[in-house]
């Protein structure tokens, strides 16, 4: 049975007329991306064509999804909006707060105990406001959404950067911050700059060791971690149609690693098969009635260079398996060159742990392909040389693969099955290691491998590959092993070679589950009481941020000049800090503790201009706040890449940082800053970054005339009495400037709701 079938029917009923209006407005044929975007304009049928990368557009998403770590702040904000119920179908998924330590059963039991306060809060808020609640153990948000909520031609937003996973079923699904989710749940339009379009033309067909994961690993190498910024990636061609829906979801999921707004595939026979396989025949039947609208127009794909801003060609028949890393997901190595890269770069050759699963690669097909390699190890008398873990994506998948014997296969090679949760992928991993300072290597089928992400250890070299390649490496225990060409010595001293993996797209017996873990909201939530203990260390009701004072901002202290990569993990770490995601003041104690200070090359060590001493970033900022002094953070390129966590924007705002000045922003983080009433600005000339000195007092001029497209001015007052002054850019439109003036978008929502 499909969720929200009536909503989907309404979306499909208007599709034909909206696409016809869009063709008329644009005067051209349409890509799939454009069809879905124009079909979801909040104003209704298109009246004009929108300029890619220029025009801000209001959309009306069909649904909202939130994971438990980000849902806390999103729902704390929604509680201030004054609405009795959410305006669109919404769900909460408890997947982030379960730490992987021993194994699925014990880890889940421990999580339910230590996180009971948060789970009770999320369940009660969901009950009260009409939100579907997926309990701990039900699965990872993106896999559960793909199995239950994603539908071709739909639009959703989710409070996690890997929300694009749903693109595997032809849905525009975009990761956002909690404030955006709050807007949509409150019934307001959702604003997005109309994206540019990148087309990826897939020809040929995958075979042998090559998998869908290798497509996105190669694309990441081509586009880098910021090459997709401001763009939606649309995959098309015979190669696209040859891949399973879950394989396409893997590609879309990891599109977050190239900075793309989202990624998408058209609706086809493989998508239909997945809908029917997950007992959503009614949606498949509906989609078939409008399937001409659920893919791009024929002449778009015939001459893609006329319709896309960039076109990438990939022949799947020639695609090698890839291994990406370490420390960044866009350092792409074809398997034939990986061993040489390991040796030449001095990376550890011994593999300590192989980890498969996560939201990126935990489908039935993924598990069966990995299990086919594990079965060979058993049959060929090979001993697994590295630790090996398996993270199922959902209870539906876990129950089915256990029924079909695959979990037993993993157990026979020493594999440990972890809870249906994010676990090691997001740093929720109590790793077993005898020396955390040792340079070491792990390989995962996850999506991210930034330094310290999985285990908090800067010495861990993390690599990313497909589940079957990860399994082969775990058996070998050696990163210089090439499973396509090399042999291994078995326990009898014989040389044996691994055969190509074999997988099953959908279970022959169908999916099965005893308890999927879903809890429906109350029919009438008006009497449900949401309690937050004022003494809680995990949850804290929010206070509105103050409005802009109406003047230029002068006399700011430099808090930190961040050097190099500064992701949301650097700004607001996950791992042990996840427990404070619902308590803004407590989690603010991790603000920027991972960022590298330009002036001493150290993390969490900045100069306090009031004392002249060096200390932790949060403590220094709290000192400035206590003394009524604002500050500014200066950063490098693609500042705020990675997770969608809005805490990375809310923490500086809460502690009194007034502005973030960088060379460039990652999309979601820039939006999060704007939503919270923070000033996010960029150097007009990147070379001006070098002018910022450690003891500077900084002014931001031109705010009294703050307007779209109009530059502001930054003045640096140096310690020696000299000054530097230069122009800075911003991307605020008129509405976003109002957010800034009001002290945040939520302040405007609350005001509007009070007047309604």
Secondary structure, DSSP 4 states (H G I P E B T S, - for coil): --TTHHHHHHHHHTHHHHHHHHHHHHTS---HHHHHHHHTBTTSS--S---TTT-EEEE--SEEEEEHHHHHHHHHHHTTS--SS-SSEEEEE--SS--BSS-HHHHHHHHHHHTHHHHHHHHHHHHHHT-EEE-TTSB-HHHHHHHHT--TT-EEEESSGGGGGGGGGT-EEEE--HHHHHHHHTT--EEEEPPEEEEEEEES---TT--HHHHHHHHHHHHTTTTTBTEEEEEESHHHHTS-HHHHHHHHHHGGGGTBSEEEE---HHHHHHHHHTT-HHHHHHHHHTGGGSS--HHHHHTGGGT-SEEEEEEGGGPPPEEEESBSTT-EEEHHHHHHHHHHHT---BEEEEEEETTTB-SHHHHHHHHHHHHHHHHTTPPP-SEEEEE-SBHHHHHHHHHTTHHHHHHHTT-EEEPSS-GGGGT-B----S-TTS-EEEEESSS--BTTTTTS-TTEEEEE--HHHHHHHHHHTBTT--TTT--EE-TTS-EE-PPPP---SS-TT----S---EEPPPS--TTPPP---TT-SSB----PPPPP-SS-EEEEEEEEEB-S---HHHHB--GGGGGGTB-HHHHGGGBTTTSBBTTTS-BS-EE-TTTS-EE-HHHHHHHHHHTT--EEEEE-TTBT-S---THHHHHHHHHTEEEEEES-B-HHHHHHHHHTT-EEEEESSGGGGGG--TT-EEEEE-GGG--TT--EEEEEE-TTS-EEEEEEE----HHHHHHHHHTSHHHHHHHHHHH-
